[in-house]
Amino acid sequence: MKPLIEDIESFSHAANRLYRKSPAGRILPSGFDNPLLLCPVIGIAWWICRYRRDFLEGTSLRLAILGAESSDVGEDGRIYQFLPWLLSRPELEVEVHLVGPKLKKQSKSSSKGELQIDRVASSYKGTCGEWWNKKGKNADIDLFVAFNPGLEAHWADWLDDKELPALMKNNIPLAIFSYDFDEAERDRYVLEGFGFKISTETEHCPMSPKFSELGDEPHKEVFSTACFFVEGINEKAKNTKASEAVSSLVKAIGILNAENGYFERHADAFLECWVYRGAKLTQALNIFDCIYYDLSKKEIFFADRGEEFADIPTIPFPANKLTEKVSKVERACFGAELFHRYTSN
C-alpha cells in the first residue's frame, strides 16, 4: 500500500491528510491547536519513505530519539504512534526511546493528555552513550534520530569516544535533521572530520512547517528544514581542528547577528563582488562580513556598503591561501578566522 505521506510536498498537506484519512482525526481532540507537536513524527515518516523504504516491509520499528528535548517528546512520545498511519502500515509496532540530558522527568500520571493513546515512549535522562551502555545495547534499535543536535557548537559533548561514535559502530543508521541547510552543512562537516560515513547529500526537508502554516508570520521556516544521514564510522579519523574551526565560525555568525541583526550565511563566503577602493571600482572577493580580498593586488582590505575603510591598513595575502579552501564550509571557517583576528579590537 502506498504510504499516506507519499508525494506530499508540505507540512500542512501532511497534517491535513493525517487528520482526514487516518484514525488520527478521531484521536486528536477537536480543539487541538498544537501542530508543532506533529513535526518530529511527520519528518521521520518522510525520511523513511525517502531513504529507507525497507522499514516499510517489517512488522516492527524501534526508534531512539537522541538529544531529545521538549519539542521532540510529543506527550511522552505518544505522537510517534502516528507513524503506522503516516506510513499506511496500521499493523506496524512502533517502539520509541527518548534519550537526552535535558529531558524532564516523565509523568507517571495515567492521563493520556490530548492524545488518547496508551503507548508511551521510554525516557532516559542522560547522554546517548550512557543510555547505550545501560539500556540501548539490548533495545534492538532500527534507527537513531537527532533533531537540531547543534553539533557545530556542541561537538565535544556529542563526539566523545563513549558517545555518538560508540553508537555508530553498530551499523544502525542515524537520521539528522538540522535547523536549516547551512547548519546541516556545518554539522555534516564536523561529523566527516570524525570519520562518520555520510550516506546522502544534505537535502531540504519539505516537512518542516513555515510560520504561515501555523497562523503566524509568513515565509519563515521553523523546526528542522534540512537533513542527511549517517551509516557507520571510520574510527581512525578524528579531526578536532575542523570542529574547532566550525565552532569559531558559529561564534562569528552569532557576533554579527547580535550587532547587525542578520545571520551571515557561510555559503556566501568568497562571493565575487565590486567594491570602491577610493574612486576606483575594484573586483574583489567578500571573504566574510567586512573583509574583502583584492584579486589584482592580492591583499585583504576592509569595506562596508561597497566602500573601503580608508583608515584601516591593508594586509598582503598570497592568493593560494584562499584557493586551497575547497568547500563552502572551509572557506567560511577561514573567513571567520580572519574576522576574529582582525576585528577583535
Secondary structure by P-SEA (a helix, b strand, c coil): ccccccccccaaaaaaaaaccccccccccccccccccaaaaaaaaaaaaccccccccccbbbbbbccccccccccccccccccccccccccbbbbbbbbcccccccccccccccccccbbbbbbcccaaaaaacccccccccbbbbcccccccccccccccccccccccccbbbbbbcccaaaaaaaaaaaaaacccccccccccccccccccccccccccccccccccccccccccccaaaaaaaaaaaaaaaaaaaaccbbbbcccccccccccccccbbbbbccccccccccccccccccccccccccbbbbbbbcccccccccaaaaaaaaaaaaaacccc
